[in-house]
């Protein structure tokens, strides 16, 4: 429920436009009725993070001076598919509460629904007040268990690195793995999950630390050479990803597996 004039409807794409934020000024509710993303979403994510984080923004307005301040609006996204809001750190996904509706009314629409709801407005208002009181007492919204899968998909689409860490790795103090071994496993995971461009090793390291700041790098000397390791993480399983080249076909299965991996695996 929203006071008259206190809400606005827009598209996700409009958030990236020059005057796209102007309609949000002093609005308490922002509804995106059919959320769709095409092309790059970085600018949209940047603005959503700033708004949800309570940052001051300077907003251009047509034929008026720029406005500076905080946008108070809460966003409600309605969509038939989970949007891909790219954010390696996973911060954007953590700011969503996901609700999942499992029943479709296509072909059996209730054309009298509005009139029925009008009759139930007092009960709906009382129901909303009870929920509002619970929210004020708790201080935050709760993610419904029935939509946990959708929330997980939103996070995986936003930050594939986080999904990779959940699927293939263990995090914790005292754990470590060769940087090349972890990157090789990432490339294999990308291939298995339909990601055509895993990127290079440097970009992987950058995104890895953005997703999990506790992961650091170190070096160990072995046989007179220095080798780089990630600390704070290790692999859950080894599928021989680093042996994918034709010259490695006959190599022993543990040829490129660091000793500490087997220690943690045992």
C-alpha positions as CSV (number, residue, x, y, z in Angstrom):
1,X,0.0,0.0,0.0
2,X,1.3,3.5,-0.8
3,X,0.0,7.0,-0.4
4,X,-1.3,8.8,-3.4
5,X,1.5,10.2,-5.4
6,X,4.1,8.4,-3.3
7,X,5.0,5.8,-5.8
8,X,6.3,5.6,-9.4
9,X,6.6,2.9,-12.0
10,X,9.6,2.6,-14.4
11,X,11.7,0.1,-16.4
12,X,15.1,-1.2,-15.4
13,X,16.6,0.3,-18.6
14,X,15.5,3.8,-17.6
15,X,17.7,3.7,-14.5
16,X,20.8,4.0,-16.7
17,X,19.5,7.0,-18.7
18,X,20.6,10.6,-18.1
19,X,17.3,11.7,-16.4
20,X,16.2,8.2,-15.4
21,X,16.5,8.9,-11.6
22,X,14.5,12.1,-11.6
23,X,11.1,10.4,-11.2
24,X,12.3,8.7,-8.0
25,X,12.8,11.9,-6.1
26,X,10.7,11.8,-2.9
27,X,9.0,8.6,-4.0
28,X,8.6,5.9,-1.3
29,X,7.8,3.0,-3.6
30,X,9.4,2.2,-7.0
31,X,7.7,-0.5,-9.0
32,X,9.4,-2.2,-11.9
33,X,6.4,-4.1,-13.4
34,X,8.2,-6.3,-16.0
35,X,11.9,-6.4,-15.1
36,X,14.0,-7.2,-18.2
37,X,17.7,-6.6,-18.8
38,X,19.4,-6.4,-22.2
39,X,23.1,-5.7,-22.7
40,X,25.3,-4.5,-19.8
41,X,23.8,-4.0,-16.4
42,X,26.8,-2.5,-14.6
43,X,25.4,1.1,-14.5
44,X,22.0,-0.1,-13.4
45,X,23.6,-2.2,-10.6
46,X,25.7,0.8,-9.6
47,X,22.7,3.0,-9.2
48,X,20.7,0.3,-7.4
49,X,23.5,-0.2,-4.9
50,X,23.8,3.5,-4.3
51,X,20.1,3.9,-3.7
52,X,19.7,0.9,-1.5
53,X,22.8,1.9,0.4
54,X,21.4,5.3,1.3
55,X,24.1,7.2,-0.6
56,X,23.6,10.9,-1.6
57,X,23.1,11.2,-5.3
58,X,23.2,14.2,-7.7
59,X,20.4,13.7,-10.2
60,X,20.0,15.6,-13.5
61,X,16.5,17.0,-14.2
62,X,15.1,18.3,-17.4
63,X,15.0,22.1,-17.5
64,X,15.7,22.3,-13.7
65,X,18.8,22.5,-11.6
66,X,20.3,19.2,-10.5
67,X,19.0,17.7,-7.3
68,X,21.2,16.2,-4.6
69,X,20.0,14.0,-1.8
70,X,19.0,10.5,-0.8
71,X,16.3,8.6,-2.6
72,X,13.9,7.0,0.0
73,X,12.2,4.6,-2.3
74,X,11.9,0.8,-1.8
75,X,12.0,-1.2,-5.1
76,X,9.6,-3.9,-6.0
77,X,10.5,-5.9,-9.1
78,X,7.9,-8.1,-10.9
79,X,9.4,-10.5,-13.4
80,X,8.8,-13.9,-15.0
81,X,12.6,-14.6,-15.1
82,X,15.3,-13.8,-12.5
83,X,17.3,-10.8,-13.7
84,X,21.0,-11.0,-14.2
85,X,22.3,-8.1,-12.2
86,X,26.1,-8.6,-12.6
87,X,28.0,-7.8,-9.3
88,X,31.0,-10.0,-8.5
89,X,30.9,-9.1,-4.8
90,X,27.3,-10.4,-4.5
91,X,26.2,-7.2,-2.7
92,X,23.3,-6.5,-5.0
93,X,21.8,-10.0,-4.5
94,X,22.0,-9.7,-0.7
95,X,19.8,-6.6,-0.8
96,X,16.8,-8.5,-2.3
97,X,14.0,-10.3,-0.6
98,X,12.7,-12.9,-3.1
99,X,9.1,-14.0,-3.3
100,X,8.1,-16.9,-5.6
101,X,4.7,-17.4,-7.1
102,X,4.2,-20.9,-8.4
103,X,0.7,-20.7,-9.8
104,X,-0.2,-19.2,-13.2
105,X,-3.7,-17.9,-14.0
106,X,-3.3,-17.6,-17.7
107,X,-6.5,-18.8,-19.4
108,X,-8.5,-18.7,-16.1
109,X,-8.2,-15.0,-15.2
110,X,-10.7,-13.8,-12.6
111,X,-12.2,-10.7,-14.3
112,X,-14.1,-9.8,-11.1
113,X,-11.1,-9.9,-8.9
114,X,-10.9,-6.2,-8.4
115,X,-14.5,-6.0,-7.0
116,X,-13.8,-9.0,-4.7
117,X,-10.7,-7.3,-3.3
118,X,-12.5,-4.1,-2.8
119,X,-14.9,-5.9,-0.4
120,X,-12.0,-7.4,1.4
121,X,-10.0,-4.1,1.8
122,X,-10.7,-3.7,5.6
123,X,-9.4,-7.3,6.3
124,X,-6.4,-6.7,3.9
125,X,-5.6,-3.5,5.8
126,X,-5.7,-5.2,9.2
127,X,-3.5,-8.0,7.8
128,X,-1.0,-5.4,6.5
129,X,-0.9,-3.7,9.9
130,X,-0.1,-6.9,11.7
131,X,2.8,-7.5,9.2
132,X,4.0,-3.9,9.6
133,X,4.1,-4.3,13.4
134,X,6.1,-7.6,13.1
135,X,8.5,-5.8,10.7
136,X,9.0,-2.8,13.1
137,X,9.6,-5.2,16.0
138,X,12.1,-7.4,14.1
139,X,13.8,-4.5,12.2
140,X,14.3,-6.3,8.9
141,X,12.5,-8.3,6.3
142,X,12.9,-12.1,6.3
143,X,13.6,-14.2,3.2
144,X,10.8,-16.8,2.9
145,X,12.0,-20.3,2.8
146,X,9.7,-21.1,-0.1
147,X,11.8,-18.8,-2.4
148,X,15.2,-19.9,-1.3
149,X,15.9,-21.4,-4.7
150,X,15.1,-18.2,-6.5
151,X,17.2,-16.2,-4.1
152,X,20.1,-18.6,-4.8
153,X,19.6,-18.2,-8.5
154,X,19.7,-14.4,-8.2
155,X,23.0,-14.6,-6.4
156,X,24.5,-17.1,-8.8
157,X,23.5,-14.9,-11.8
158,X,24.9,-11.8,-10.1
159,X,28.1,-13.4,-9.0
160,X,29.2,-16.7,-10.7
161,X,32.4,-16.6,-8.6
162,X,30.3,-17.0,-5.5
163,X,28.4,-19.9,-7.0
164,X,31.7,-21.5,-8.0
165,X,33.0,-21.2,-4.4
166,X,29.9,-22.8,-3.0
167,X,30.0,-25.7,-5.5
168,X,33.7,-26.5,-5.5
169,X,35.5,-24.9,-2.6
170,X,35.9,-24.8,1.2
171,X,36.7,-21.5,2.9
172,X,38.6,-21.2,6.1
173,X,41.8,-20.2,7.9
174,X,44.7,-22.4,7.3
175,X,43.5,-23.6,3.9
176,X,45.4,-22.9,0.6
177,X,45.5,-24.0,-3.0
178,X,47.7,-23.2,-6.0
179,X,46.5,-20.2,-7.9
180,X,46.8,-22.1,-11.2
181,X,44.9,-25.1,-9.9
182,X,42.0,-23.0,-8.7
183,X,41.8,-21.1,-11.9
184,X,41.9,-24.4,-13.9
185,X,39.0,-25.7,-11.8
186,X,37.1,-22.4,-12.4
187,X,37.6,-22.8,-16.2
188,X,36.2,-26.4,-16.0
189,X,33.3,-25.2,-13.9
190,X,32.5,-22.5,-16.4
191,X,32.5,-25.0,-19.2
192,X,30.1,-27.3,-17.3
193,X,27.8,-24.4,-16.5
194,X,27.6,-22.9,-20.0
195,X,29.9,-19.9,-19.4
196,X,31.8,-19.4,-22.6
197,X,34.3,-16.8,-21.3
198,X,36.0,-17.6,-18.0
199,X,38.4,-14.7,-18.5
200,X,42.1,-14.7,-17.7
201,X,43.9,-15.7,-14.4
202,X,44.4,-12.1,-13.3
203,X,40.7,-11.2,-13.7
204,X,39.8,-14.4,-11.9
205,X,42.0,-13.4,-9.0
206,X,40.4,-9.9,-8.8
207,X,36.9,-11.2,-8.9
208,X,37.7,-14.0,-6.4
209,X,38.9,-11.4,-3.8
210,X,35.9,-9.2,-4.5
211,X,33.5,-12.1,-3.8
212,X,35.5,-13.3,-0.8
213,X,37.8,-10.6,0.7
214,X,39.3,-13.1,3.2
215,X,41.1,-14.9,0.3
216,X,44.7,-13.7,0.0
217,X,47.8,-14.7,-2.1
218,X,51.1,-16.0,-0.9
219,X,54.2,-17.7,-2.4
220,X,56.0,-21.0,-1.5
221,X,59.4,-22.1,-2.7
222,X,59.6,-25.5,-4.2
223,X,62.5,-27.1,-6.0
224,X,64.2,-23.7,-6.3
225,X,61.1,-22.0,-7.8
226,X,58.4,-19.8,-6.3
227,X,54.8,-20.8,-6.7
228,X,51.7,-18.7,-5.9
229,X,48.9,-19.9,-3.7
230,X,45.5,-18.6,-2.6
231,X,45.1,-18.8,1.2
232,X,41.8,-19.1,3.0
233,X,40.4,-21.5,0.4
234,X,40.9,-25.0,-1.0
235,X,39.2,-27.3,-3.5
236,X,36.6,-29.8,-2.4
237,X,37.4,-32.1,-5.3
238,X,39.9,-32.5,-8.1
239,X,38.8,-33.4,-11.6
240,X,42.2,-33.0,-13.3
241,X,41.3,-29.7,-14.9
242,X,44.9,-28.6,-15.2
243,X,45.7,-31.7,-17.3
244,X,43.3,-30.7,-20.1
245,X,46.0,-30.2,-22.6
246,X,47.0,-33.0,-25.1
247,X,50.5,-33.4,-23.7
248,X,49.0,-34.2,-20.3
249,X,46.7,-37.0,-21.3
250,X,48.9,-39.7,-19.8
251,X,49.9,-37.8,-16.7
252,X,49.2,-39.4,-13.3
253,X,46.0,-38.1,-11.8
254,X,47.7,-36.3,-8.9
255,X,50.6,-34.8,-10.9
256,X,49.4,-31.2,-10.5
257,X,47.5,-31.5,-7.3
258,X,49.2,-29.7,-4.4
259,X,50.0,-31.8,-1.3
260,X,47.9,-29.6,1.0
261,X,44.8,-30.4,-1.1
262,X,45.0,-34.1,-0.2
263,X,45.7,-33.2,3.4
264,X,42.4,-31.1,3.6
265,X,40.5,-33.7,1.5
266,X,41.5,-36.5,4.0
